[in-house]
Amino acid sequence: MSDIDKVKRIQQEIEKLCKSVEDIKRDSSSNRVSEMCDNLLEKIDDKMIEITEYLEHLESLEIQKQRELLHEAKEMLKTVKPKLEELKKAHHE
């Protein structure tokens, strides 16, 4: 898999995670919200680790475009994670 393909795959996975957050918000009446939030938070943490490791790899190759795309993806995750944690906390109260 080329570097570009891998970055695109990671971005698609992040888009799915973000969509899942929206799905949970719509289904907030479910008694499984906390469990679904935990599951997504774990996936987000795993994806952050994968991106960080891949960024280190790309930095060693000095591939600027992929690095920029991954930094954007990581920022997207950073904005989604607090929203998800807030949703979980609000539903748990």
C-alpha positions in Angstrom: 0.0 0.0 0.0 1.4 3.4 -1.0 1.8 6.2 1.5 -1.0 8.1 -0.2 -3.3 5.1 -0.1 -2.6 4.6 3.6 -3.3 8.2 4.4 -6.6 8.0 2.5 -7.6 4.9 4.3 -6.9 6.5 7.7 -8.9 9.6 6.7 -11.8 7.3 5.7 -11.7 5.5 9.0 -11.7 8.9 10.8 -14.7 10.1 8.8 -16.5 6.9 9.9 -15.6 7.5 13.5 -16.9 11.1 13.2 -20.1 9.8 11.7 -20.5 7.3 14.5 -20.3 10.1 17.0 -23.2 11.8 15.2 -25.1 8.5 15.1 -24.7 8.2 18.9 -25.9 11.8 19.4 -29.1 10.9 17.4 -29.6 7.7 19.4 -28.9 9.3 22.8 -32.0 7.6 24.3 -30.3 4.3 24.1 -29.1 2.8 27.3 -26.0 1.7 25.5 -24.7 5.3 24.9 -22.0 4.9 27.6 -20.8 1.6 26.1 -20.9 3.0 22.5 -18.9 6.1 23.7 -16.3 4.0 25.4 -15.9 1.9 22.2 -15.5 5.0 20.1 -13.1 6.6 22.5 -11.0 3.5 22.4 -11.0 3.5 18.6 -10.1 7.2 18.6 -7.2 6.6 20.9 -6.0 3.7 18.7 -6.3 5.9 15.6 -4.3 8.7 17.3 -1.5 6.2 18.1 -1.5 4.9 14.5 -1.4 8.4 13.1 1.4 9.4 15.5 3.5 6.4 14.6 2.8 6.9 10.9 3.7 10.6 11.1 7.1 9.6 12.7 7.6 7.2 9.7 6.7 9.9 7.2 8.9 12.5 8.9 11.8 10.1 8.4 10.9 10.0 4.7 10.2 13.8 4.7 6.9 13.3 2.8 5.3 16.7 3.4 1.8 16.1 1.8 1.0 13.0 3.8 2.2 14.6 6.9 -0.1 17.6 6.4 -3.1 15.4 5.7 -2.4 13.3 8.8 -2.0 16.4 10.9 -5.4 17.6 9.6 -6.9 14.2 10.4 -5.4 14.3 13.9 -6.9 17.7 14.5 -10.3 16.4 13.4 -10.0 13.6 16.0 -9.0 16.1 18.7 -12.2 18.1 18.1 -14.4 15.0 18.0 -13.1 13.3 21.2 -14.2 16.1 23.7 -17.6 16.2 22.1 -17.9 12.4 22.5 -16.7 12.6 26.1 -19.2 15.4 26.8 -22.0 13.4 25.3 -21.1 10.4 27.4 -20.9 12.5 30.6 -24.2 14.2 29.9 -25.9 10.9 29.3 -24.4 9.3 32.4 -25.7 12.0 34.7 
